[in-house]
Amino acid sequence: MAEDLKFELAILATVQGFYQKLMRDSLGGDVPIPSGLDEVSLRHSESDLPETLSRMYRWLHLLDMAITPAMLRHALTPETDSEVAEALLRYFVRRREPSEVNRDKTDLISTFLYRHPRVHGQWQQHGYGLDGSLPLSPFEIALIEILADTDVPSLPEEHVQLLRNFDPLREEIARYRDFNSLIDSGIISRVRELKRWLDASFYHPGVLATVAAHNAAFGARFDQLFEKALGEIKQFAQALDEMGGSILSTVDGVEVTVDHVAAIEQKEMLQADYGSALEKFRRVSRLKKELDRRPPIRKSLLAPSGGGTTKSSGAAAAAKAARVAAAKEPVPAQAFQAPAITAQQISAEEGKLRRVEESIRVFVRVADPKYRQIVPMRFFNLTLTTAEAEAYNASFLEEKSLRADVARTLIRMVSCVARVNTELEELKRSHSMSSLWKLHADALVALLEIASTTTEEAVAVAKGADSNASAVAIHETVHKLRVRSDLAVKALAHPGS
């Protein structure tokens, strides 16, 4: 018992040392430490450990009130010792205070540990679940070990279901191609709301591991797109300044000048807390939209000044600018024309189909047999026939046999149905954002091509099936896929209907 208390006190002493340095850097001087809680006194504190611990917690709580998440973000650098970050994580998980600030700090620390592993690349493998029946990710295992001496909260089933939202969110993040679409998507506020719903379960190792992986993926994409957008704005401002202009545009009734843009510090904005800096990011996005509405001017301003721009190249630039401007408008029913499908699009969709196949297979195999035919997806429940569920649960999929061909065919078609359903739902939700609508429309076009090929192959397998029941099962799933494909064609032909 005494050893446990000494270990806990050592953790708090590490946190206090980090806080002292943070306050020193912020205030330019040391904060006086209460009597008996300095390093020398703690080293010789053998008697009345519970009272010392109580005093230390009260002292650290007081310091916490002066330390914001943004200050913590600045203080955690690649040079920060992992043991310090682990001590901070233990401290906040022990507190488990039900406040947004405490959750944000815990969030920052666990994400820092994910981004800066002791051994490079050690978190890159991924498990499937949190219930012990499937392998855990290496980062979650590490968190379990770090928090082994801490009373972590249990994870109720409804919160396990909430965690399943994070994988689709990571896929969504990867699809954004510009800063404006990322900001307009509202994904930042959606994720913050999701974290609030997790309540006290947020401090569970499985939740922290899932959220940290999401934060790392989102942060990397956000930084990349923001850097690109800000670079284009600054380039435009520089060209305007060289021509003697000073006012770029008007945003929210305020004139934005060249000097305003020059004063934007990219690193400072990216290191700020996303919650407090969100309005600044939105203003940058609105400025970018205003500049994008004037592509011919922008293209001419940014053309090389050495006289190397010919009439033909200028016409090409204007045509490209017109396409960019047109893309900003809502997509009318007649405007969408199926693009030429590239090998890269097919390859990307094949990868998504494999992930859907695996996620459905995992669910069917671990679910109660009474409920395994209703698979919870992101926007809907996917209903499987008995034959489809048995195919996903089959142990003979690697065989070279007729029964394996039938099972693989059913799995392939069901996964196509699931992907088409998902993209149709995404299409509905993005009808007011043309860039996102186009992304999902392109995905549907590629899926329709895959579905057509899959249907032809399925019909061939049905003809050679080893039983009438197998042929009937295939034709039933073929019909289901054709119905969804027809809906996709109608949705592409009549956007917003």
ROLUMZA-789746 format. One record per residue (C-alpha): residue in one letter; x, y, z. Coordinates in steps of 0.05 Angstrom, whole numbers, padded with zeros to 5 digits, always signed. Layout:
# ROLUMZA-789746
AXYZ/...
This chain:
# ROLUMZA-789746
M+00000+00000+00000/A+00056+00048+00020/E+00093+00032-00045/D+00030+00048-00086/L+00024+00115-00050/K+00097+00131-00063/F+00089+00114-00137/E+00027+00159-00141/L+00065+00215-00106/A+00123+00207-00155/I+00074+00215-00213/L+00046+00279-00183/A+00117+00306-00170/T+00132+00296-00244/V+00068+00333-00263/Q+00087+00389-00215/G+00156+00396-00246/F+00126+00401-00315/Y+00075+00452-00291/Q+00129+00494-00258/K+00168+00497-00323/L+00105+00514-00362/M+00087+00570-00314/R+00159+00595-00315/D+00159+00599-00391/S+00091+00634-00391/L+00101+00683-00334/G+00176+00692-00337/G+00186+00669-00264/D+00175+00612-00216/V+00110+00600-00179/P+00123+00591-00104/I+00112+00518-00083/P+00073+00506-00018/S+00114+00484+00042/G+00126+00409+00043/L+00111+00399-00031/D+00179+00419-00058/E+00224+00366-00089/V+00269+00358-00028/S+00211+00351+00021/L+00176+00300-00024/R+00239+00259-00029/H+00240+00250+00047/S+00164+00246+00056/E+00156+00178+00089/S+00102+00194+00141/D+00030+00213+00129/L+00032+00199+00054/P-00044+00204+00045/E-00044+00275+00072/T+00015+00295+00027/L-00021+00265-00033/S-00084+00303-00015/R-00046+00368-00010/M-00010+00355-00075/Y-00076+00342-00112/R-00106+00406-00086/W-00043+00445-00107/L-00043+00415-00177/H-00117+00430-00184/L-00102+00502-00169/L-00047+00504-00221/D-00094+00471-00271/M-00141+00530-00266/A-00085+00575-00294/I-00065+00527-00350/T-00107+00525-00414/P-00107+00470-00466/A-00072+00517-00514/M-00015+00528-00463/L-00009+00453-00456/R-00007+00444-00532/H+00051+00494-00536/A+00088+00461-00478/L+00084+00390-00507/T+00140+00389-00559/P+00176+00332-00594/E+00231+00342-00541/T+00183+00328-00483/D+00202+00264-00447/S+00151+00208-00457/E+00152+00193-00382/V+00128+00264-00368/A+00071+00257-00418/E+00053+00189-00388/A+00052+00220-00318/L+00006+00275-00342/L-00041+00224-00373/R-00044+00184-00308/Y-00059+00247-00270/F-00117+00270-00314/V-00147+00200-00320/R-00144+00193-00244/R-00180+00260-00237/R-00231+00242-00290/E-00263+00310-00279/P-00327+00317-00321/S-00307+00383-00353/E-00292+00399-00426/V-00225+00431-00407/N-00202+00368-00370/R-00224+00325-00429/D-00188+00370-00479/K-00123+00365-00439/T-00128+00290-00435/D-00143+00289-00509/L-00081+00330-00524/I-00036+00286-00481/S-00059+00219-00510/T-00053+00247-00581/F+00017+00272-00565/L+00037+00201-00542/Y+00007+00173-00606/R+00044+00222-00650/H+00111+00212-00613/P+00119+00138-00599/R+00182+00113-00564/V+00197+00070-00625/H+00180+00099-00694/G+00121+00065-00728/Q+00101+00022-00670/W+00028+00043-00672/Q+00016+00030-00745/Q-00018-00038-00737/H-00093-00037-00723/G-00140-00084-00686/Y-00215-00091-00697/G-00250-00085-00630/L-00251-00068-00557/D-00287-00127-00527/G-00228-00175-00520/S-00252-00223-00573/L-00208-00190-00626/P-00137-00162-00624/L-00126-00092-00595/S-00083-00040-00628/P-00011-00032-00602/F-00027+00038-00577/E-00087+00015-00537/I-00044-00040-00506/A+00008+00013-00487/L-00046+00057-00456/I-00072-00002-00416/E-00002-00013-00388/I+00008+00061-00373/L-00058+00065-00336/A-00052-00004-00303/D-00049+00027-00233/T-00108+00074-00248/D-00181+00059-00238/V-00206+00069-00309/P-00280+00073-00326/S-00318+00015-00356/L-00341+00020-00428/P-00416+00008-00438/E-00442-00021-00503/E-00474+00044-00526/H-00405+00078-00523/V-00373+00020-00561/Q-00425+00036-00615/L-00405+00109-00614/L-00332+00091-00625/R-00351+00058-00690/N-00364+00127-00718/F-00291+00144-00719/D-00269+00098-00776/P-00319+00129-00826/L-00297+00198-00802/R-00225+00182-00819/E-00247+00160-00888/E-00286+00224-00895/I-00225+00266-00876/A-00183+00234-00931/R-00234+00254-00984/Y-00228+00329-00973/R-00186+00361-01026/D-00188+00435-01003/F-00192+00474-00939/N-00260+00504-00954/S-00294+00436-00961/L-00262+00413-00896/I-00287+00473-00857/D-00356+00472-00890/S-00365+00399-00872/G-00373+00415-00798/I-00331+00355-00780/I-00295+00392-00723/S-00359+00406-00686/R-00387+00336-00701/V-00326+00303-00670/R-00328+00348-00609/E-00401+00330-00599/L-00383+00256-00606/K-00330+00264-00552/R-00381+00297-00506/W-00429+00239-00515/L-00375+00191-00492/D-00378+00225-00423/A-00336+00190-00369/S-00320+00133-00418/F-00274+00183-00453/Y-00219+00164-00403/H-00222+00090-00422/P-00157+00066-00457/G-00197+00040-00517/V-00231+00108-00526/L-00166+00147-00518/A-00131+00102-00569/T-00188+00110-00620/V-00193+00185-00610/A-00117+00196-00613/A-00112+00159-00680/H-00169+00202-00707/N-00137+00266-00681/A-00070+00249-00714/A-00104+00235-00781/F-00147+00297-00778/G-00090+00342-00755/A-00045+00320-00812/R-00099+00332-00864/F-00121+00397-00833/D-00050+00425-00830/Q-00037+00404-00902/L-00100+00437-00930/F-00093+00499-00888/E-00021+00508-00909/K-00041+00502-00982/A-00099+00552-00976/L-00058+00602-00937/G-00001+00596-00986/E-00047+00613-01044/I-00077+00673-01006/K-00008+00700-00990/Q+00015+00690-01061/F-00045+00729-01086/A-00032+00784-01034/Q+00041+00789-01055/A+00023+00796-01129/L-00029+00849-01112/D+00021+00887-01069/E+00072+00887-01126/M+00019+00919-01171/G+00006+00974-01120/G-00060+00946-01093/S-00075+00938-01019/I-00146+00912-01010/L-00157+00838-01027/S-00230+00831-01011/T-00285+00843-00960/V-00302+00788-00909/D-00360+00796-00861/G-00363+00870-00878/V-00289+00882-00862/E-00237+00899-00914/V-00179+00850-00915/T-00114+00882-00935/V-00046+00857-00957/D-00020+00875-00888/H-00074+00833-00854/V-00053+00772-00895/A+00021+00784-00882/A+00006+00784-00807/I-00026+00715-00808/E+00022+00668-00773/Q+00010+00597-00798/K+00049+00562-00742/E+00015+00602-00688/M-00055+00588-00715/L-00041+00513-00722/Q-00014+00508-00651/A-00075+00543-00621/D-00132+00503-00592/Y-00179+00485-00650/G-00240+00505-00610/S-00217+00576-00596/A-00183+00586-00664/L-00241+00557-00704/E-00270+00625-00722/K-00202+00649-00747/F-00198+00587-00792/R-00268+00601-00817/R-00249+00673-00835/V-00189+00647-00875/S-00236+00599-00910/R-00285+00655-00927/L-00228+00697-00954/K-00205+00640-00997/K-00276+00632-01025/E-00279+00707-01041/L-00214+00703-01079/D-00236+00639-01116/R-00296+00677-01143/R-00249+00721-01184/P-00207+00668-01220/P-00192+00707-01285/I-00163+00765-01244/R-00125+00718-01199/K-00096+00679-01257/S-00072+00742-01293/L-00042+00770-01229/L-00005+00706-01214/A+00020+00696-01285/P+00096+00698-01293/S+00120+00769-01303/G+00175+00750-01352/G+00130+00754-01413/G+00128+00678-01423/T+00052+00673-01422/T+00023+00663-01492/K-00048+00675-01516/S-00062+00601-01519/S-00036+00588-01449/G-00077+00648-01424/A-00139+00619-01456/A-00126+00552-01423/A-00117+00586-01356/A-00182+00624-01365/A-00219+00560-01384/K-00191+00525-01323/A-00211+00584-01280/A-00282+00582-01308/R-00287+00509-01290/V-00264+00524-01219/A-00315+00580-01214/A-00370+00535-01241/A-00353+00482-01190/K-00370+00531-01134/E-00443+00533-01157/P-00496+00480-01138/V-00496+00423-01187/P-00559+00425-01232/A-00593+00361-01254/Q-00566+00366-01325/A-00495+00385-01305/F-00469+00319-01280/Q-00437+00277-01334/A-00403+00212-01315/P-00328+00222-01318/A-00281+00173-01349/I-00266+00121-01296/T-00192+00114-01281/A-00155+00053-01256/Q-00138+00093-01194/Q-00212+00103-01178/I-00227+00030-01187/S-00167+00012-01143/A-00190+00060-01089/E-00260+00032-01089/E-00234-00040-01087/G-00195-00022-01024/K-00259+00006-00992/L-00298-00056-01012/R-00246-00100-00979/R-00251-00060-00915/V-00327-00064-00916/E-00323-00140-00928/E-00277-00148-00869/S-00318-00104-00822/I-00383-00142-00839/R-00347-00209-00832/V-00320-00189-00763/F-00390-00168-00740/V-00425-00231-00766/R-00373-00276-00733/V-00375-00244-00664/A-00449-00224-00661/D-00503-00265-00627/P-00530-00312-00681/K-00600-00283-00669/Y-00578-00213-00689/R-00521-00224-00739/Q-00566-00211-00799/I-00575-00138-00780/V-00507-00104-00789/P-00502-00032-00762/M-00471+00013-00813/R-00456+00088-00809/F-00523+00114-00836/F-00566+00051-00838/N-00574-00021-00817/L-00553-00071-00870/T-00600-00130-00872/L-00570-00197-00894/T-00607-00258-00919/T-00593-00324-00885/A-00549-00345-00943/E-00509-00280-00942/A-00497-00285-00867/E-00474-00357-00875/A-00427-00336-00931/Y-00394-00284-00886/N-00388-00336-00831/A-00360-00390-00876/S-00294-00423-00860/F-00282-00449-00930/L-00273-00384-00968/E-00202-00401-00989/E-00223-00466-01022/K-00224-00476-01097/S-00295-00504-01099/L-00365-00487-01122/R-00390-00472-01052/A-00331-00424-01040/D-00346-00389-01106/V-00419-00380-01085/A-00399-00352-01016/R-00347-00304-01045/T-00397-00280-01097/L-00450-00265-01044/I-00399-00229-01000/R-00376-00187-01059/M-00446-00166-01078/V-00468-00150-01007/S-00406-00106-00998/C-00423-00070-01063/V-00494-00058-01037/A-00466-00030-00971/R-00418+00017-01008/V-00471+00042-01056/N-00519+00054-00998/T-00465+00093-00961/E-00448+00137-01021/L-00521+00150-01034/E-00530+00174-00963/E-00467+00217-00969/L-00494+00245-01035/K-00559+00266-01001/R-00522+00301-00944/S-00476+00340-00990/H-00526+00366-01041/S-00513+00437-01020/M-00436+00431-01026/S-00417+00420-01098/S-00345+00398-01086/L-00367+00343-01037/W-00426+00323-01081/K-00378+00314-01139/L-00332+00269-01097/H-00389+00223-01078/A-00418+00224-01148/D-00350+00202-01176/A-00347+00147-01124/L-00417+00123-01144/V-00398+00121-01218/A-00338+00077-01202/L-00382+00033-01157/L-00434+00025-01213/E-00379+00000-01259/I-00356-00050-01206/A-00428-00070-01192/S-00441-00083-01266/T-00380-00129-01272/T-00396-00163-01206/T-00468-00177-01229/E-00444-00209-01294/E-00395-00253-01255/A-00450-00271-01205/V-00497-00294-01260/A-00443-00339-01288/V-00430-00369-01219/A-00505-00381-01209/K-00508-00421-01274/G-00454-00468-01248/A-00478-00470-01176/D-00479-00538-01142/S-00551-00531-01119/N-00615-00495-01135/A-00614-00461-01067/S-00546-00430-01083/A-00571-00404-01150/V-00633-00374-01117/A-00591-00341-01063/I-00546-00309-01116/H-00604-00284-01158/E-00637-00254-01096/T-00573-00214-01080/V-00565-00195-01153/H-00635-00165-01151/K-00617-00126-01088/L-00554-00098-01120/R-00592-00079-01184/V-00644-00042-01144/R-00591-00001-01108/S-00554+00012-01173/D-00618+00038-01205/L-00628+00085-01145/A-00556+00109-01154/V-00567+00124-01228/K-00631+00164-01211/A-00594+00203-01156/L-00538+00222-01204/A-00588+00243-01258/H-00630+00285-01211/P-00587+00316-01156/G-00625+00339-01094/S-00689+00303-01113/
